[in-house]
Every structure is written in structure tokens, then in C-alpha cells.
């Protein structure tokens, strides 16, 4: 009997995914997320706020005014003249990045040309990103699973949480609701759910002031449609079936539709100022990670109020 | 159920064809199972799917394929048979088979036999008792029913009888067994034979429930008589007559004694015409060669054999005076023999008196005796001669002075006047008389009367009342020139002139030749036949008169082929009531001795043959025809076809499911080629070698190459190749010889002439070459090539050692067909020890084995005095057991392949040196041994 082109891969163990993610993450430099809108949080981070605050970096000397804590007087500077100076540090704040990978059954798909399933790739990318961000001191959270964690082992903790809970506890909408506003979201998915729902979700997030990046993970078979002859297609989520006598005859039509869908998603992202990254599972994971890195770190260091 | 030649054993199963429409309907409804694919973006496809109509039906060709498959299977189950055998006879009760094996059955013998076999097989399967009678058995026929299989051996040995059969005895046998058999099958011949009415009566009275009569569809043609007329050899062709005979054409062919075809003539039998005549219009000389005439289309015993009666005549010549021999070119006998020689065998007794000569000639079985101018013969000679003439001899006499002087009045056709008369001379009245007419009844009848033949002298006949009748040629004045009279079976012919030109110019004319030819043709060889009879006087048969039989020489079998007589054949009676009767015991053929035989033919005259038909058998009998072709079972073919269709269906389904897309184009091509290779049986290897021979020969002839014999043992061959490569490299480095790459030769097919030396390792697994191959090796060695045999078994005894290893036995087997000279171990002063290097030992991989070469023929004394043994030529055979190639063998990087035993690097060097010496020896021969003479030669030259 004919060998099928695609199959549903089993779930990867979270620890295994973590190890692979770490390996990927080790390849790229620490990631500083560009943050135009940074949540007003006291958590220290490395994003200079161009204002006085708690932090490590020197910001200014200013004359001591009474009532201030004596401890903050910079005695070395004050000794140079008669005034007493206080040393101010720049307020450095950590940014919150929500990392989320789709766990729907369609993500388990892996075709013969792909090395891993989409889900596996998505988790690896997500955890790798989390690892990188954590190394950069960002707060990383997985909506619905963990609150934002600002710790170097954030990725590990997320992975641990994922492995405990297992995939698909709350649904997608609930997870998105768990994201706090004024944060970054990096969403890994194939976005094969009905496009209107997806766009609605994105719009909701954008309205809450969340800036996001969509990483659309596509299996090569979904892009190239290599099917020939009489084929019955089965949707892994809805288990609906459709049969074509000659699958090759619908190839071009399918490609058009699929492309249109991608473009629609991309246009909507541009509209919201989001990023849209397309990643194929037959490409190396690091490629997507580098692209993400570029997108997230572009303009890093700029400060906008 | 039968449709033409096609019939079904289980026709009811054909009803299954009715199911085809249902199958068709089902197949139409059941599409092929699709390939199932998990595909996440199925939603997108659903958007498309609304637009496209998915074919829910199988493609029409797939349905057709499957329907055909089903139809084939149904047809196959119905067991169709092509040319099915006739409806078998009744399945119970006893069966009587009457097998006509008369002369007509040679034509379609196999069909008859096949029919009989089928009848027997059917009876065997049904357990019916069978009695089988052969028509030729006659009274000896055994009408006892036995188990059917017991008749098989007799049937397989049966052959057609080359004689007519008589059914009278059979008929009475059958009437004796009336009521005993329930079924009677008659395998009839083509013609109505003697006793057919009796048989019909007997069959009608037999009380059998059914009678099946097999009749041949074609009646054979028969040759029923041959006649050698002066112009042509004519044979009568007859066919069995029946109402509604159509026209028929055929070809008769004449063969000589050795069976070579001499001539063929076509003949036509018009519609309704039972017989015709075919004529071989050939020169007499060629006609005399004819020994047998047969009909191409007919394979029966009805051929015609020709014996001496139709042959070239043997003519004895006897002259008158002794003086004749003094002027041989003017003697009468000279004219006669010149005239006779083209068409007759002329015998002239040398010396001896007339009586002796006549006796000898008669003993030589001449058919014609020519007496030239002999007057009176001794009484005994006269008696001998007249006796011979009585038996059929033809005596031709020529007149002359002696006959004119007086005759004995016995051996002349007419009474002669004493003394001749001369005409046209100076002292005569009349003019020379011309030949004017030939007698109406004479053999000369159709010779045109020549204008220029004149007679000046003749002997005259006494006027007589019979004279006119006895005159075969006469002159103008009515006087006879040739007279003849019959005596007994023979003739006496008298030319009233001499056989030379003395009395007439007749001997100079062509008419003379024609006349003699006619005379000789008239003479028959019954005399010779008589001789044959009398010569077989010694044969004694029980109850038969001894002198009246002839032993069989060669007989005609039922297929019209001359064969040696079997022990059954009895001598042929030549007199009495059974004279020349053709029967099973005395089949047609040649009887007598090699020198004198009589041909006995099946038919000598038109027989009035009648073709056997339905009316010759009881009205109730069923008429069947012999099966021309064996039945062919179609079932296996249909099933095979169905299987092929099934395979096609599988491929089609796979293709529709898209499975074949996994094959890369290369894989598709490969599978196509594989399929083609499986289907088309080819012999690529043979084609390859034959194609390559020319170029490789060309290549080998351009450069000297070392060669080894491919043993078929891969390991040994690899070592040989590597070894010779190593040696080649060594030779190229150390000597001026630069051999090409070594060659592995197949001694059975490759040309060996290009190689000075063949290295032949002996492998136990190697098959011993055939004698033809060893003959090639022998030729190679004899023409200057050398073969180095290597038994490679020094460790286990070696060649010439005390123990005999398997390799040595194999070597012995190989050499057993070769002409091997005496061998000796290489002596100390052999050229091999100094052909290039000075060597005392000849090691290979092993150290101690000796190298054996042809023993030199020189005696020891002179040999020991010379520094190098002379001796021309190169030893064509060398035998070692040291496994030379293993020591020479190198890998591609130049490192040795195998260690030497004992592991001494020096030994390998010596092994190479041995190789160099052997090559130099084979290439230069005794050149080195001649070199020892150089100082002496230079000295002689005064330098």
C-alpha cells in the first residue's frame, strides 16, 4: 500500500524539547527585546528607561535635597566641592514576553520531507526563545501556565510546568486572555484554525496593547501539496474527510488559497505593527530563531515613553 | 457443447457469464480505495472541494479490465478445449478396435495411431476390456478382450504394412465373436480392400450396440506401374476412385540408388479421372540411373522400384577375325562400341577363344550380345548362345565375309544365301542401294529414314514367307538390311552389312547409333533377373522349392522408405502360385543379391482402387474422421491471461493511488528494463563476448602480454591476475621488455596465439576441460606456446613429490588428453637457470618445489661439458608447485598481497627473478645458450 506523505507525530517530552531548545538557544546571542511600550513595572531589567529610578547603571548626580535618604549620598563626588550630591541610577526595567506555542492536533502533523512535526518545532522554538530571553533578563511567561518569570532558568521552569500540566489544558482564547497588557507576545502556530477567529484573537490582543510576533510554522507538504491520484484528506482536528479523484488537479487552487491566507495574516500583522514570520519545518530551527532574534531586537535600546 | 473446433468440458459453468453484468454494476459502484492522508489544511480543501465533482466511479478501462478478468476465469472454469477429441464411445461394455494398417495408412499414420491411443486411453479410464485387431494380422488376429493398457505396447510398435490387407479372415473372426463386444471402432484405411463386403456382413451380424468408423479424409496416390519407353520413363499414377472425385495435382520424383533426387514431374488427375501417367523425359543415360520413383505428396508403400530390367544395358561384343586387333580403329567392333558406349555398358572379352568369351560374357549377365562377322561358332558356343537367347538375350549379328561364307543356320533370323552380293561396283550392274524404309513393327519405326545411307554389299536372305515380317529395315529394292526373329524370350537381329564401312556407310551415320540404341532398349534384362534367380539357388526354405526364391535385399516400409529387411521378411518366390506376390511377409522391395536383384513393387498395373466410404460399413455405424491435431487445453492460457490482467490491475490501482510516484525516473526505467529482461530472454553474455573478440584480439596482438588461464575459481583467478600484474611491473622495471596488462584467457573460446606463456594455476574446483579445448591447448603448445602449470600445493606434497594432492590429480586429469613429453626437474645447466638472472632455485610462494620442464634429448656426457645446455625450442610445458603467482601478486599500491613461506623477503625477489627467467626463456628460447659460443665466434672472426 502506498506510504502516506504525512502523519501525526507523537507529543514530544517537554524535557527533550527543552534540551533541544537549549541547544538552539546556545547558538544565538542574548536577546534584548525591543520595547517601545514597557509595562510599568518595578521589576528590574535591562531596558534603560531614560529616567531616574532603580537600576545599576549611573544616570546623574544631583544635589541632595533634604529629606532624602542619607544613604544615597555619593560621598566621593560630594568631597570634590562643597555641595552634597546624590547619585541617581537609571531606571532599568525588565520586559514581559509571552511565549506560546499552539498545541492543537493539527500541529502534530509531520510530512515525509519534514524532519520534525510542527508542534515539536514550535515548542523547540518557543523554549529556545524563552531561554534566550531569560538569559537577557527578560520576564518570560507562558500564558495559562506560568506567570512571567524573570530568572535565568525561566525556560526550564516553563518546560517543567508544561510537562506537568501537559498540553491543552485551557483553550487558546483563555490563554490569550491570561496575557497582561503592555507586553510582548510571540505566538507559534500553524494558524490553520478558521482565519477569522485567528484574526479576531489577534485584534483582541492588539487592543490590549500587546505587541506580538506570529511565527507561522508550516509543514512543507502543506505548502507544496505533493499529492497525486485518488486521495482522501482527513482533518486531524475535526476528523472531517474530503476525497479527491485526482489530488494533483486541485494543487494550484490550493496553493492560491493557502498563499492568500498567509498574506491575509501578514497584512493584518502589519496593520497592528506586529511581525509575521513564516517558518517551514524542513528548514533548520535556528533559522527561525535568528529571524525572531532580528525582529525582536530591532531597535532595542531605543526608548519611547 | 461445441463451437467449431472449440468445445467445453463443463459448458454449464458458462452460465457464470450471466453474472458479468452484476459484476459490472458492482465494479462501477465501487471506486478504488483512495489513499488516506492526514492533512491539517483540509479546511482549505473543503473550500475547493465544493467546486469539484469527485469521481465516484471507477474509470471505464479499469472496469473493463476486471470484467475481462472475470470472463476469462469463467471461461477457464468451463474447461474449453480446442480440437477436442470426438465424443468417446460408450463408457461401459467391451470394445473391439479394428486397426487397418494396410498400405494406404502410411499417409496419415500418426493421426491413426493418435486416434487409437485415445480410444485405448478412454477405455482404460472407463475400465473397459478391449480387443484390438490389426488388419494385417489376418488369421493370426487375436480377438480376446484384455485390459486396455495391455494393448499400448503393441500399438506403439505398430507400423503400416507395405501391402494390401485381406479382411476376409478378420471378418470371420468378428462374426465368430458376435455379441461379445458392445462397441466396435474401425480405423479404416483409404481403399476398399479384399473382404470388405464380408466385413460389412460380419459387422452387421456382430450385435454391437454401436459401430464407429474412422475414415481418412484424404486418399493416398499410388504408383501402379512403370515403363521405360525409348523416349521416357513413364509411371502410372492411380488414386482410389469414388464418385465426385475432384481434380488433383501431384509431383512424382525419381531418385537414384543413393536416394538423390534426379527429376520431378508434375501430373494432374482431372476430376473423375482415377489414373494418369507421369513421364520422366530424360536422356537415357540419366534414366538408367533411376532406381526409385515416388510421389512427393504420398507417404505410402505404393512407390515403384526399378531393377535391371529398366537399367542401362550391358552389351557384350565379339569380333570375328584375329586380324581385327591389328587395326583396331578400322575394326567393326570399334564402330559398334563407339555407337553403344553412350548408353550401354560395353564388355569386350580380351583374348581367349570364342566359346570361352561367350561363356564369360553370359556370366557377366549381358543383355545384348553383338557378334561382328562371325560365321560359324563352335557347337557348344552355339548352344550356349541359343540357350541364352531363349532366356531373353538379344543377339545382334553383323554380316561380313565370314558370315557370307557360311553360317550354321541356327543363330540367324532368316535363312541366308551363301555369298553376298555387291552393288554399284565396277563389275556390278546395279548402283549402290539406299536405305528406304523401316519395318512398321520394328523398334526403328520412328527413326526418320536417312537419305544418305547406301549399301554396296550385303548378304541376302532366302525369300521366305516370313521374310517380310522379319524385316526391320529394307533397301530400295526391297532386300532386307536388318532382319530379326524372336527366339523364346529373346531376339536374334541380323544386320545384313558389316559393322565397319567396308559394305556400307551405315556405321558412319547417326542412324546407326539410333538403331543400336533401340535394339539395346528392346533387349530386356530378364536374363539378368534369371541369373539372379539361379544364383540364389542355395536358399532353402521349408516347403518352398529352393531355386524359386530370392532373398530380400532391401524392402519398402509402410511409409515408402527403402530400409533393410527385418527378420520377418521372407524370400520372394519367383515361380509357382505365390510368384512375386506382395504380402506382409514379402513386402515390396529389392530381392536378390547386390549385383543382381529383382524389384518387387506393390502394384504393377492399374488396380482399379476404390475408396472406402460409408457404404462399405453397416448403415448404423457412425462415421468419424481422424483427428488431425492434438486437442489443446485452453484453460491454462485463460488462467494465465487472467493472472496477467490481475497484475495489470494491481499496477493500475497502485498508479491511481499515486504509489508509483515514489519511484524516481531512474527506478521506473530500471523496473522497465527489468521487466523487459524478464520477458525477453536474451543471451547478453554471449553477444558481448562475440562482439568483443575482434577488438580484444587486435589489442592483444599489439603488445606482448602475460596471460593466465581463468579457472573459474574467483580466488585463484584474482591471485593470478595480481601475480601477473606484479610480474609485469617487475619485468618492466628490470628488463627491456614492457609487457601490457596481463590477460585472463578463457581457453575454450579465446584465441591463444598472442600469448607466449600461459600461466595455468590448478584449482581443485576447476572442471577438466573438454577434449576439444585440450586440443586447442595442444595446438598452442605444438606451435610454440608454453604453459606453466602451477599446482600450488608444495605444502601438501607438490608435483613430483611422494604424496599426491588433489591438485596433482586434477593436473593429471587435465594432461591426460595432452601429448606430454618426458619431463625432468630443471637441470643445473638449463637455459632457465641463466636466461636473465643466474638462478639455482625457482621459488614462488613456497620454496622447495621443483620446476619441471621437458627433458632435453641430449645425452648426459655432452650436456655436462657445456656451460648451458643447447637444445632448440622452448619447453612447451613447465610445471611447478610453488604457487608463483601468489609470490608475485601485488596490491594496487605495490605491496605484496600474500606472505611468502617461509617469510623471507629474499624469497620473493627470487620468485620474481624466476618469473623473469621463465618469461625470457619463453621469449628468447635458446638464445642464451647460444651466447656461450660468442667468444669462440669472435675468435673465429679474428678479433
Interface residues (C-beta under 8 A of the other chain):
Chain A: X1 X2 X3 X4 X5 X6 X7 X8 X106 X107 X109 X190 X192 X194 X219 X221 X222 X227 X228 X229 X230 X231 X232 X233 X234 X235 X236 X237 X238 X240 X241 X242 X243 X244 X245 X247 X249 X250 X253 X254 X257 X258 X261
Chain B: X31 X32 X34 X35 X36 X37 X38 X39 X40 X41 X42 X43 X44 X45 X46 X47 X48 X49 X52 X54 X55 X654 X655 X656 X657 X658 X659 X661 X662
